[in-house]
Amino acid sequence: MLDLFKWNLELIRTQPCMSWLEDRREEWTPLLASRLKFLLDGRAFVIICDDETEWFGNYIVSKVNHTANSRPLLPFFTLKSLYKNYSNISTIEEMKLVDDMLNLSFANGIVYFYIGKGDCRRSQIAKNHEDSYMWLIDERAQNSFYLSRQDEMLDMKLIQLFWIFNKSIDAVLFNEVVL
């Protein structure tokens, strides 16, 4: 059985146009492994996006539990589906109230999965939790994977990252890799 680092490297090398991720695998894989452990512990992933990447949050939710998957359904939700007024959250107090609601709703805990610009107000929800998983655009931060808005291939890279994330979930659930 391979470790996730070697397995991800082999998977990346089999895919066309993913050499960019091979160059950044030392940044990508440890963060991925630590967040997959949270999934195995039964934590729910609450996806938060800025306005420009909201389409991608919906894409993740539609694909992660797609009926073609031969695995159990996984706890992935958009914050928008859990709290309709999420786009109006503006104060620390409001963020804490939403956080309390989610912690009451998900007894095993949650992981905020943020995708978007680092200066978006919604990013603060994820930034205020050390267990968050963030794919930040135009900002570098701890527990995050950096992407650039200037990259013409940004949308394609997001889809590639999710593809490898989803394949990694399968590998972990079906004991093909060790974390």
MARBA-3410 file (N, C-alpha, C, O; in Angstrom, 1 decimal):
179
0.9,-1.2,0.0,0.0,0.0,0.0,0.9,1.2,0.0,1.8,1.3,0.8 ~ 0.6,2.2,-0.9,1.4,3.4,-1.0,1.0,4.4,0.0,-0.2,4.4,0.5 ~ 1.9,5.3,0.3,1.4,6.5,1.1,0.8,7.5,0.2,1.0,7.4,-1.0 ~ 0.0,8.4,0.7,-0.7,9.4,-0.1,0.2,10.2,-1.0,-0.1,10.6,-2.1 ~ 1.4,10.6,-0.4,2.3,11.4,-1.2,2.7,10.7,-2.5,2.7,11.3,-3.6
3.2,9.5,-2.4,3.6,8.7,-3.6,2.4,8.5,-4.5,2.5,8.6,-5.8 ~ 1.3,8.1,-3.9,0.1,7.8,-4.7,-0.4,9.0,-5.5,-0.7,8.9,-6.7 ~ -0.4,10.2,-4.9,-0.8,11.4,-5.6,0.2,11.8,-6.7,-0.2,12.2,-7.8 ~ 1.5,11.6,-6.4,2.5,11.8,-7.5,2.2,11.0,-8.7,2.3,11.5,-9.8 ~ 2.0,9.7,-8.5,1.8,8.8,-9.6,0.5,9.2,-10.3,0.5,9.1,-11.6
-0.6,9.5,-9.6,-1.8,9.9,-10.2,-1.6,11.2,-11.1,-2.1,11.3,-12.2 ~ -0.9,12.2,-10.5,-0.7,13.4,-11.2,0.1,13.2,-12.5,-0.2,13.8,-13.5 ~ 1.1,12.3,-12.4,1.9,12.0,-13.6,1.2,11.3,-14.7,1.6,11.4,-15.9 ~ 0.0,10.7,-14.4,-0.7,10.0,-15.5,-1.7,11.0,-16.2,-2.3,10.6,-17.2 ~ -1.8,12.2,-15.7,-2.8,13.1,-16.2,-2.1,14.2,-17.1,-1.1,14.8,-16.7
-2.7,14.5,-18.2,-2.1,15.5,-19.0,-2.4,16.9,-18.4,-3.4,17.1,-17.7 ~ -1.5,17.8,-18.6,-1.7,19.2,-18.1,-1.7,19.3,-16.6,-2.2,20.3,-16.1 ~ -1.1,18.4,-15.8,-1.1,18.6,-14.4,0.4,18.7,-13.8,0.6,18.5,-12.6 ~ 1.3,19.0,-14.7,2.7,19.2,-14.2,2.8,20.3,-13.2,3.7,20.3,-12.4 ~ 1.9,21.3,-13.3,1.9,22.4,-12.4,1.7,21.9,-11.0,2.3,22.5,-10.0
0.9,20.9,-10.8,0.6,20.4,-9.4,1.7,19.5,-9.0,2.0,19.4,-7.8 ~ 2.4,18.8,-9.9,3.5,18.0,-9.5,4.6,18.9,-8.9,5.3,18.5,-7.9 ~ 4.8,20.1,-9.5,5.8,21.0,-8.9,5.4,21.5,-7.5,6.3,22.0,-6.8 ~ 4.1,21.4,-7.2,3.7,21.9,-5.9,3.2,20.8,-5.0,2.5,21.1,-4.0 ~ 3.5,19.6,-5.2,3.0,18.5,-4.5,3.4,18.5,-3.0,2.7,18.0,-2.1
4.5,19.1,-2.7,5.0,19.2,-1.3,4.1,20.2,-0.5,4.0,20.1,0.7 ~ 3.5,21.1,-1.2,2.6,22.0,-0.6,1.2,21.4,-0.5,0.5,21.6,0.5 ~ 0.8,20.7,-1.5,-0.5,20.1,-1.7,-0.8,18.9,-0.8,-1.8,18.9,-0.1 ~ 0.0,17.9,-0.9,-0.3,16.6,-0.3,-0.3,16.6,1.2,-1.3,16.0,1.8 ~ 0.6,17.2,2.0,0.4,17.2,3.4,-0.9,17.9,3.9,-1.5,17.4,4.8
-1.3,18.9,3.3,-2.5,19.6,3.6,-3.7,18.7,3.3,-4.6,18.6,4.1 ~ -3.7,18.1,2.2,-4.7,17.2,1.8,-4.8,16.0,2.7,-5.9,15.7,3.2 ~ -3.7,15.4,3.1,-3.7,14.3,4.0,-4.3,14.6,5.4,-5.1,13.9,5.9 ~ -3.9,15.8,5.9,-4.4,16.2,7.2,-6.0,16.4,7.2,-6.6,16.1,8.1 ~ -6.5,16.9,6.1,-7.9,17.2,6.0,-8.7,15.9,5.7,-9.8,15.8,6.1
-8.1,15.0,5.0,-8.8,13.7,4.8,-8.9,12.9,6.1,-9.9,12.2,6.3 ~ -8.0,13.1,7.0,-8.1,12.5,8.3,-9.3,13.0,9.0,-10.0,12.2,9.7 ~ -9.6,14.3,8.9,-10.8,14.8,9.5,-12.1,14.2,8.9,-13.0,13.9,9.6 ~ -12.1,14.0,7.6,-13.2,13.3,6.9,-13.4,11.9,7.5,-14.5,11.5,7.8 ~ -12.3,11.2,7.7,-12.4,9.8,8.3,-12.9,9.8,9.7,-13.5,8.9,10.2
-12.6,10.9,10.4,-13.1,11.1,11.8,-14.6,11.5,11.8,-15.2,11.6,12.9 ~ -15.2,11.6,10.7,-16.6,11.9,10.6,-17.0,13.4,10.6,-18.2,13.7,10.8 ~ -16.0,14.2,10.4,-16.4,15.7,10.3,-17.1,16.0,9.0,-16.8,15.4,8.0 ~ -18.0,16.9,9.1,-18.7,17.4,7.9,-17.8,18.6,7.3,-17.2,19.3,8.0 ~ -17.8,18.6,6.0,-17.1,19.7,5.3,-18.2,20.7,4.8,-19.1,20.4,4.1
-18.0,21.9,5.3,-18.9,23.0,5.0,-18.2,23.9,4.0,-17.2,24.6,4.4 ~ -18.7,24.0,2.8,-18.0,24.7,1.7,-18.5,26.1,1.7,-19.7,26.4,1.7 ~ -17.5,27.0,1.7,-17.8,28.5,1.6,-17.0,29.0,0.4,-15.8,28.7,0.2 ~ -17.6,29.8,-0.4,-17.0,30.4,-1.6,-17.2,31.9,-1.7,-18.2,32.4,-1.1 ~ -16.3,32.6,-2.3,-16.7,34.0,-2.7,-17.6,34.0,-3.8,-17.9,32.9,-4.4
-18.1,35.1,-4.2,-19.1,35.2,-5.3,-18.6,34.6,-6.6,-19.3,34.0,-7.3 ~ -17.3,34.9,-6.9,-16.8,34.4,-8.2,-16.6,32.9,-8.3,-16.5,32.3,-9.4 ~ -16.4,32.2,-7.1,-16.2,30.8,-7.2,-17.4,30.0,-6.6,-17.3,28.8,-6.3 ~ -18.5,30.7,-6.4,-19.7,30.0,-5.9,-20.1,28.8,-6.8,-20.6,27.8,-6.3 ~ -19.9,29.0,-8.0,-20.2,27.9,-9.0,-19.4,26.6,-8.6,-19.9,25.5,-8.8
-18.2,26.8,-8.2,-17.3,25.7,-7.9,-17.8,25.0,-6.6,-17.7,23.8,-6.5 ~ -18.3,25.7,-5.6,-18.8,25.1,-4.4,-20.0,24.2,-4.8,-20.1,23.0,-4.3 ~ -20.9,24.6,-5.7,-22.0,23.8,-6.1,-21.5,22.6,-6.9,-22.1,21.5,-6.8 ~ -20.4,22.8,-7.7,-19.8,21.7,-8.5,-19.3,20.6,-7.5,-19.6,19.4,-7.8 ~ -18.6,21.0,-6.5,-18.1,20.0,-5.5,-19.2,19.2,-4.9,-19.2,18.0,-4.9
-20.3,19.9,-4.4,-21.4,19.2,-3.8,-22.1,18.2,-4.8,-22.5,17.1,-4.4 ~ -22.2,18.7,-6.0,-22.9,17.8,-7.0,-22.0,16.6,-7.4,-22.6,15.6,-7.8 ~ -20.7,16.7,-7.3,-19.8,15.6,-7.8,-19.4,14.7,-6.6,-19.2,13.5,-6.9 ~ -19.2,15.2,-5.4,-18.6,14.4,-4.4,-19.6,13.2,-4.0,-19.1,12.2,-3.6 ~ -20.9,13.4,-4.1,-21.8,12.4,-3.8,-22.6,11.9,-5.0,-23.8,11.5,-5.0
-21.9,12.0,-6.2,-22.6,11.6,-7.4,-22.9,10.1,-7.4,-22.2,9.3,-6.8 ~ -24.0,9.8,-8.0,-24.5,8.4,-7.9,-23.6,7.4,-8.6,-23.7,6.2,-8.3 ~ -22.7,7.9,-9.4,-21.7,7.0,-10.1,-20.6,6.5,-9.1,-19.9,5.5,-9.4 ~ -20.5,7.2,-8.0,-19.5,6.9,-7.0,-19.9,5.6,-6.4,-21.0,5.3,-6.1 ~ -18.9,4.7,-6.1,-19.2,3.4,-5.5,-18.8,3.5,-4.0,-18.1,2.6,-3.5
-19.1,4.6,-3.3,-18.7,4.8,-2.0,-19.9,5.3,-1.2,-20.9,5.7,-1.8 ~ -19.8,5.3,0.1,-20.9,5.9,0.9,-21.1,7.4,0.7,-20.1,8.1,0.2 ~ -22.2,7.9,0.9,-22.4,9.4,0.8,-21.6,10.1,1.9,-21.4,9.6,3.0 ~ -21.0,11.2,1.5,-20.1,11.9,2.4,-20.7,13.3,2.8,-21.5,13.9,2.1 ~ -20.4,13.7,4.0,-21.0,15.0,4.6,-20.3,16.2,4.0,-19.5,16.9,4.7
-20.7,16.6,2.8,-20.3,17.8,2.2,-21.5,18.7,1.9,-22.5,18.3,1.3 ~ -21.4,20.0,2.4,-22.6,20.9,2.2,-22.0,22.3,1.9,-20.9,22.6,2.4 ~ -22.8,23.0,1.2,-22.4,24.5,1.1,-23.0,25.2,2.2,-24.1,24.8,2.7 ~ -22.3,26.2,2.7,-22.9,27.0,3.8,-24.2,27.7,3.4,-25.1,27.8,4.2 ~ -24.3,28.0,2.1,-25.5,28.6,1.6,-26.7,27.7,1.7,-27.8,28.2,2.0
-26.5,26.4,1.6,-27.6,25.5,1.7,-28.0,25.3,3.2,-29.1,24.9,3.5 ~ -27.1,25.5,4.1,-27.3,25.4,5.5,-27.8,26.6,6.2,-28.6,26.6,7.2 ~ -27.5,27.8,5.6,-27.8,29.1,6.2,-28.1,30.1,5.1,-27.1,30.6,4.5 ~ -29.3,30.3,4.7,-29.7,31.1,3.6,-29.1,32.5,3.6,-28.9,33.1,2.6 ~ -28.9,33.1,4.8,-28.4,34.4,4.9,-26.9,34.5,5.0,-26.4,35.5,5.5
-26.2,33.5,4.6,-24.8,33.5,4.8,-24.1,34.6,4.1,-23.0,35.1,4.6 ~ -24.6,35.1,3.0,-23.9,36.2,2.3,-24.0,37.5,3.0,-23.3,38.5,2.7 ~ -24.9,37.6,4.0,-25.0,38.8,4.8,-24.2,38.8,6.1,-24.3,39.8,6.9 ~ -23.5,37.7,6.4,-22.7,37.7,7.6,-21.6,38.7,7.5,-20.8,38.7,6.6 ~ -21.6,39.6,8.5,-20.6,40.7,8.4,-19.8,40.9,9.7,-18.8,41.5,9.7
-20.4,40.4,10.8,-19.7,40.7,12.1,-19.2,39.4,12.7,-19.6,38.3,12.4 ~ -18.2,39.6,13.6,-17.7,38.4,14.3,-18.8,37.7,15.1,-18.8,36.5,15.2 ~ -19.7,38.5,15.7,-20.8,37.9,16.4,-21.7,37.0,15.5,-22.1,35.9,15.9 ~ -22.0,37.5,14.3,-22.8,36.7,13.4,-22.0,35.4,13.0,-22.6,34.3,12.9 ~ -20.7,35.5,12.8,-19.9,34.3,12.4,-19.9,33.3,13.6,-20.0,32.1,13.3
-19.9,33.8,14.8,-19.9,32.9,16.0,-21.2,32.2,16.1,-21.3,31.0,16.5 ~ -22.3,32.9,15.8,-23.7,32.3,15.9,-23.8,31.2,14.8,-24.3,30.1,15.1 ~ -23.3,31.4,13.6,-23.4,30.4,12.6,-22.5,29.2,13.0,-22.9,28.1,12.8 ~ -21.3,29.5,13.5,-20.4,28.5,14.0,-21.1,27.6,15.1,-21.0,26.4,15.0 ~ -21.7,28.3,16.0,-22.4,27.5,17.1,-23.5,26.6,16.5,-23.7,25.5,16.9
-24.3,27.2,15.5,-25.4,26.4,14.9,-24.8,25.1,14.2,-25.3,24.0,14.4 ~ -23.7,25.3,13.5,-23.1,24.2,12.8,-22.5,23.2,13.7,-22.6,22.0,13.5 ~ -21.9,23.6,14.8,-21.3,22.7,15.8,-22.4,21.9,16.5,-22.2,20.8,16.9 ~ -23.6,22.5,16.7,-24.7,21.8,17.3,-25.3,20.8,16.3,-25.7,19.7,16.7 ~ -25.2,21.1,15.0,-25.8,20.3,14.0,-24.9,19.1,13.6,-25.4,18.0,13.3
-23.6,19.3,13.8,-22.7,18.2,13.4,-21.9,17.8,14.6,-20.8,18.4,14.9 ~ -22.3,16.8,15.3,-21.7,16.4,16.5,-20.2,16.0,16.4,-19.5,16.2,17.4 ~ -19.8,15.5,15.3,-18.4,15.0,15.1,-17.5,16.2,14.7,-16.3,16.0,14.6 ~ -18.1,17.4,14.5,-17.3,18.6,14.1,-17.4,18.9,12.7,-18.0,18.1,11.9 ~ -16.8,20.0,12.3,-16.9,20.5,10.9,-15.5,20.9,10.5,-14.6,21.3,11.3
-15.3,21.0,9.2,-14.1,21.5,8.6,-14.7,22.6,7.6,-15.5,22.2,6.7 ~ -14.3,23.8,7.8,-14.7,24.8,6.8,-13.8,24.7,5.6,-12.5,24.7,5.7 ~ -14.3,24.5,4.4,-13.6,24.3,3.2,-13.9,25.6,2.3,-14.9,25.7,1.7 ~ -12.9,26.5,2.4,-13.1,27.8,1.7,-12.4,27.8,0.4,-11.2,27.5,0.3 ~ -13.0,28.3,-0.7,-12.4,28.5,-2.0,-12.8,29.9,-2.4,-13.9,30.2,-2.6
-11.7,30.7,-2.6,-12.0,32.1,-3.1,-10.9,33.0,-2.7,-9.8,32.6,-2.2 ~ -11.2,34.3,-3.0,-10.2,35.4,-2.6,-10.0,35.5,-1.1,-11.0,35.3,-0.4 ~ -8.8,35.7,-0.8,-8.5,35.8,0.7,-9.1,37.1,1.3,-9.3,37.1,2.5 ~ -9.4,38.1,0.5,-9.9,39.3,1.1,-11.4,39.4,1.2,-12.0,40.4,1.6 ~ -12.1,38.3,0.8,-13.5,38.2,0.9,-13.9,38.1,2.3,-13.3,37.3,3.1
-15.0,38.8,2.7,-15.4,38.7,4.1,-15.7,37.3,4.6,-15.5,37.0,5.7 ~ -16.3,36.5,3.7,-16.6,35.1,4.0,-15.4,34.3,4.4,-15.5,33.3,5.1 ~ -14.2,34.6,3.8,-13.0,33.9,4.1,-12.7,33.9,5.6,-12.0,33.0,6.1 ~ -13.1,34.9,6.3,-12.8,35.1,7.7,-13.4,33.9,8.5,-12.9,33.5,9.6 ~ -14.5,33.4,8.1,-15.1,32.2,8.8,-14.1,31.1,8.8,-13.9,30.5,9.9
-13.5,30.8,7.7,-12.5,29.7,7.6,-11.2,30.1,8.3,-10.6,29.3,9.0 ~ -10.8,31.3,8.1,-9.5,31.7,8.7,-9.5,31.7,10.2,-8.5,31.6,10.8 ~ -10.7,31.8,10.8,-10.8,31.8,12.2,-10.7,30.4,12.9,-10.9,30.3,14.1 ~ -10.6,29.4,12.0,-10.5,28.0,12.5,-9.3,27.3,12.0,-9.1,27.3,10.7 ~ -8.4,26.8,12.8,-7.2,26.2,12.4,-7.4,24.9,11.6,-6.5,24.5,10.9
-8.5,24.3,11.7,-8.7,23.0,11.0,-9.3,23.3,9.6,-9.6,22.3,8.9 ~ -9.5,24.5,9.2,-10.1,24.8,7.9,-9.2,24.3,6.8,-8.0,24.1,6.9 ~ -9.8,24.1,5.6,-9.1,23.7,4.4,-9.4,24.8,3.4,-10.6,25.1,3.1 ~ -8.4,25.5,3.0,-8.6,26.7,2.1,-7.8,26.6,0.8,-6.6,26.3,0.8 ~ -8.5,26.9,-0.3,-7.8,27.1,-1.5,-8.0,28.6,-1.8,-9.0,29.1,-2.3
-7.0,29.4,-1.4,-7.1,30.8,-1.4,-6.5,31.4,-2.7,-5.5,30.9,-3.3 ~ -7.3,32.3,-3.2,-6.9,33.0,-4.4,-6.3,34.4,-4.1,-6.9,35.2,-3.4 ~ -5.1,34.6,-4.5,-4.3,35.8,-4.3,-4.0,36.1,-2.9,-3.8,37.3,-2.5 ~ -3.9,35.1,-2.1,-3.4,35.3,-0.7,-2.8,34.0,-0.2,-3.3,32.9,-0.5 ~ -1.7,34.1,0.5,-1.0,33.0,1.1,-1.3,33.0,2.6,-1.3,34.0,3.3
-1.7,31.8,3.1,-2.0,31.7,4.6,-1.7,30.3,5.0,-1.7,29.4,4.2 ~ -1.6,30.1,6.3,-1.4,28.8,6.8,-2.7,27.9,6.5,-3.8,28.5,6.5 ~ -2.5,26.6,6.4,-3.6,25.7,6.0,-4.3,26.0,4.7,-5.5,25.8,4.6 ~ -3.6,26.6,3.8,-4.2,26.9,2.5,-3.3,26.5,1.3,-2.1,26.4,1.5 ~ -4.0,26.4,0.2,-3.3,26.2,-1.0,-3.5,27.4,-1.9,-4.6,27.8,-2.1
-2.4,28.0,-2.3,-2.4,29.3,-3.0,-2.7,29.1,-4.5,-2.2,28.2,-5.2 ~ -3.6,30.0,-5.0,-3.9,30.1,-6.5,-3.9,31.5,-6.8,-4.1,32.4,-6.0 ~ -3.7,31.8,-8.1,-3.7,33.2,-8.6,-4.8,33.5,-9.5,-5.1,32.8,-10.4 ~ -5.5,34.6,-9.2,-6.6,35.1,-10.1,-6.0,35.4,-11.5,-6.8,35.4,-12.5 ~ -4.8,35.8,-11.6,-4.2,36.1,-12.9,-3.9,34.9,-13.8,-3.7,35.1,-15.0
-4.0,33.7,-13.2,-3.8,32.5,-14.0,-5.0,32.3,-14.9,-6.1,32.1,-14.5 ~ -4.7,32.2,-16.2,-5.8,32.0,-17.2,-6.4,30.6,-17.0,-7.5,30.4,-17.5 ~ -5.7,29.7,-16.4,-6.2,28.4,-16.2,-6.8,28.1,-14.9,-7.0,27.0,-14.4 ~ -7.1,29.2,-14.1,-7.6,29.0,-12.8,-8.8,28.1,-12.6,-8.8,27.2,-11.8 ~ -9.8,28.3,-13.4,-11.0,27.4,-13.3,-10.7,26.0,-13.6,-11.1,25.0,-12.9
-9.8,25.7,-14.6,-9.4,24.4,-14.9,-8.6,23.8,-13.8,-8.7,22.6,-13.4 ~ -7.7,24.6,-13.1,-6.9,24.1,-12.0,-7.8,23.8,-10.8,-7.6,22.8,-10.1 ~ -8.9,24.5,-10.6,-9.8,24.2,-9.5,-10.5,22.9,-9.8,-10.6,22.0,-8.9 ~ -10.9,22.6,-11.0,-11.5,21.4,-11.3,-10.5,20.2,-11.2,-10.8,19.1,-10.7 ~ -9.2,20.4,-11.6,-8.2,19.4,-11.4,-7.9,19.1,-10.0,-7.8,18.0,-9.6
-7.9,20.2,-9.2,-7.7,20.0,-7.7,-8.8,19.2,-7.1,-8.6,18.3,-6.3 ~ -10.0,19.5,-7.5,-11.2,18.7,-6.9,-11.1,17.3,-7.4,-11.4,16.3,-6.7 ~ -10.7,17.1,-8.7,-10.6,15.7,-9.2,-9.6,14.9,-8.4,-9.9,13.8,-8.0 ~ -8.5,15.5,-8.1,-7.5,14.7,-7.3,-7.9,14.6,-5.9,-7.6,13.6,-5.3 ~ -8.6,15.6,-5.3,-9.2,15.5,-4.0,-10.2,14.3,-3.9,-10.1,13.5,-3.0
-11.1,14.3,-4.9,-12.1,13.2,-4.9,-11.5,11.8,-5.1,-11.9,10.9,-4.5 ~ -10.5,11.7,-6.0,-9.8,10.4,-6.2,-9.1,10.0,-4.9,-9.0,8.9,-4.6 ~ -8.5,11.0,-4.2,-7.8,10.7,-2.9,-8.8,10.2,-1.9,-8.4,9.4,-1.1 ~ -10.0,10.8,-1.9,-11.0,10.3,-0.9,-11.3,8.8,-1.2,-11.3,8.0,-0.3 ~ -11.5,8.5,-2.5,-11.7,7.0,-2.8,-10.5,6.2,-2.3,-10.7,5.1,-1.7
-9.3,6.6,-2.6,-8.1,5.9,-2.2,-8.0,5.6,-0.7,-7.6,4.5,-0.3 ~ -8.4,6.6,0.0,-8.3,6.5,1.5,-9.5,5.6,2.0,-9.2,4.7,2.8 ~ -10.7,5.8,1.5,-11.8,5.0,1.9,-11.7,3.5,1.6,-12.1,2.7,2.3 ~ -11.0,3.2,0.4,-10.9,1.9,0.0,-9.5,1.3,0.3,-9.1,0.3,-0.3 ~ -8.9,1.9,1.2,-7.6,1.4,1.8,-6.5,1.2,0.7,-5.8,0.2,0.8
-6.5,2.0,-0.3,-5.5,1.9,-1.3,-4.2,2.7,-0.9,-3.1,2.5,-1.4 ~ -4.4,3.6,0.0,-3.3,4.5,0.5,-3.3,4.6,2.0,-4.4,4.4,2.6 ~ -2.2,5.0,2.6,-2.2,5.3,4.0,-1.9,6.8,4.1,-1.1,7.3,3.3 ~ -2.4,7.4,5.1,-2.2,8.8,5.3,-0.9,9.1,6.1,-0.6,10.3,6.4
END
